[in-house]
């Protein structure tokens, strides 16, 4: 197992159990205690967990904590890939779709480059780069201007002006967190404004959120749960969360 794969597995274990011990991880992965300590150090440097004596515990983020795109990209990679693959099935040729910023929407972009005659609107630099590198002449990509955030989103007045003039068939929204009380949230106030404009411009809203997003609350709400037409998540989403989402959204899709 490569170090990035092992670190992703360790992070998943920490999030699932709340804490891990160095000795247990070393035995499980068949590596030395020192290797595990280096893995924990690397994850702690990215703000993904908290190192403690003999192990690590889950990092409890505040409502304004905003990890960078690279830090988020190693989290729940398997779940995000499965969510993106399922979401791609909702897109038909010749439609106008928007993809918000986020690592799951970036995964989705990889699967939409083969859909002909798409018009794609995004405020995400990584998403736009995926389509740029594909170089399809039958796809139109609109990248909003704006001020760059730590998650590589473009936000602010320029982005808002661009989005408010558009009419979109479908919006795929990545979220920092979701809860019954707060709805779909983000830790960045300006990104919340931009995403609210995307929600208003779209006929249908599809939220892409792995199970770790449930119960996390960013400082600013982007949409109520009831505004989502579809929520796509993974099988680790807790049953109470499934019940709440089923009550509020038109369709909850759980990926095995």
N, C-alpha and C positions, 0 to 999 in steps of 0.2 A: 504494500500500500504506500503510495506517495504521501509526502508530508501534508500537502493541501487536502488530500482525501481524509487522512487521519485527523487533521484538525477540524474538518467539517463534521466528522463523526463524533469527535469529542464535544464540539459545541452543541450538537443535537442532544447528546447524552446530558450535558449540563442543563439545557433547557427543559428536558423531559423530567429530570430528577431533582433539579435545584442545586446539585453539587456533586462533585466527583473527587476521588482520592487518586493520587499519583500512582500508588502501588497497584491499585485495581486496574487502572488504565494500562499500565506497563504489562501486567499479566495478560490482559485481554488482547492487546495488539502485538504482543511478543517483541517488545522493544525495551530499552533500558529506562530506568527512572529519569535519567538525565534527558533522554529524548523527549519524554512526556513533559518534563519541566520546560524544555525549549518550546514545545508546542503551546503550552499554557501561557508562556511569556509572549509568544507571537500573537495569540488571541487576545491577551490582556492589552497589549500595545495598540490593538485595533479597537479597544473599548468594547469587546464582545463578551467578556467575562471578567470576574474579579478573582485574582489570585489570593489564596489564603494559605496558612501553614499546612502543608501536606496535600494540597489539592486546589480546587477552584470552586466558585459558586456563581450562580446566575447574576448577571448585572441587571439591576433594577433601574431602567432609564427614567429620567424626568420627562415632563411633557414637552420640553423644548430640545431634548437631546436629538441630534440629527447625524447619524453615521454617514460617512461618505459612500459613494457608489461602490468602490472597491471592497470596502468592509462588508457591505450588505450582500455583495454578489456571492460570497462563500456560504451564506446561510441558506439552509433548506434547499439546496440546489436540485435535488431529486424531485421534491414536491413542486418547485417552481417550473421545472421542465414539463412535468405532467400537467400542471394547470395550464401552461401556455399551449401545449399540444391540444388540449380539449377546447380552449378558447378559440383557437384558430379555426375550428370547425364551424364557428358562428359567422365567419366572414365569407361572403360570396363575391365573385368578380364584379367589377364595375361599381363598387360602393365607395362611399366616403367615410373613412374611419379615423378616429383620433386615438392616439396612445399617449397617456400621461407619462411622466417620468417614473422610473422605478426599475428594479432588477427583473421583476416578473414580466413587465411589459417589454423589456429588452429581449427576454427570452421569446416572447410572442413575436416580436419583429423578425426574428430569425426564421419563423415559420410562415410569415406572411409574404416574404420576398418572392415566393412562387405563385402567388395569387395574381392573375392578370388584371390589368386595367384598374388598379386600386388608386384612390387618392388618399394619402396618409397625411394627417395633420398631427404634429407633435411638438411639445416643448422640451423634449429630451434629446440631449446631444448624442448619447449612445444609441438611441433608437434611430435617429436620423442617419447616423454613421452606418448602421446596418444596411439601410436602403441605398445609401450612397455607394457603398462597396459592391452591392449587388448590380447596380448600373443598368436596371431595366428601363428601356425607353418607353414602355407602356404604363409605367407607374409615375404618378405625380406626388412629390413629397413637399410639404409645406412645413418648414421649421420656423417657429415663432422666434422673434428676437427677444431680448430681455436680459436680465441680470442673472448670472449663474449662481446656483446654490451648491452646498456641499454634495447633494445627491445628483448633480449635473442636470438640474432642471433650469429652464429659462423662465423667469418670472418678472413681475412688475408691470408698469404702464404699457410698455411696448408690446409685451406678450398679450396683455388684456385687450389692447386695441385690435390686434390681429385676430384673436379668437372671437371677439364679439361680432365680427362681420360675417361669420361663417355659419353654415347649416350642415350638420353632420348626421349620418345615418346611425353611427354606433360609436360609443366611447368605451375604451378599455381603461379602467382606472386602477392604478396601483395605490395601495394605502399603507400608511405607517401603523395604523391600528383601527380596530372596530369594536364597538360595544353598544349595548342596548340604549344606554343613556346618551352617549356622545355621537353615535353614528359612525361614519367613516372620517378618520382624522389624520392630521399631519403635524409634525413639530415645527413647521415653517409657516409663518403667518402669510407671507407673500405667495408661497406656493399654494396655500389654501385658496386665496383669491383667484389665482390662475385656474386651479382645478374646478372651482365653482363656475367659472366662465365656461369651461369645457362641458360640464354637466348641463348647463343651460343651453348650450349650442347643439346638443345631441338628442336624437329621437329616443335612443335606448342607451341605458347605462349598464355595463358589465363590469363588476368589481372582481379583481383578481387578488386573492388574499389567502396565503397559507395559514395553517392552524395557529402559528405563533402570534398572529396579528390580533386574535380574539383577546379582549381584556386589556389590550394596550391602548392608551389614550394620549394622543398628541394634543398640543395646546389649542388647536383650531379645527373645527369641524368643516368638512367639505360637502357632505350630503347626509341626509337622514338615511337610516336603513331602508325605509319604505320607498326611497327614490330609486333604488337599484332594481332593475328588471331581472338581472341574473347575478348571482354570486357564485364564483367557482373557487372551491377550496379542496383540501386533501382529507384523507381518511382519519387523520389524527385530530380533526376538529372535535372538541368535546360535545357530547350529546346535548347538554343544556344550551350550548351555542347553536347547535343545529335546530333545536326547537324554536329558539328566539328568531333566528334568521328565516326559518320556514314560515313563521307567523307574519313577518314583515315584508319579505321580498317575494316577487312573483315566482322565481325559481332558484332553488339552491342545488348546485351541481357538486357532488362529492366525488373526487377522483380516487379510485382504489389504490 
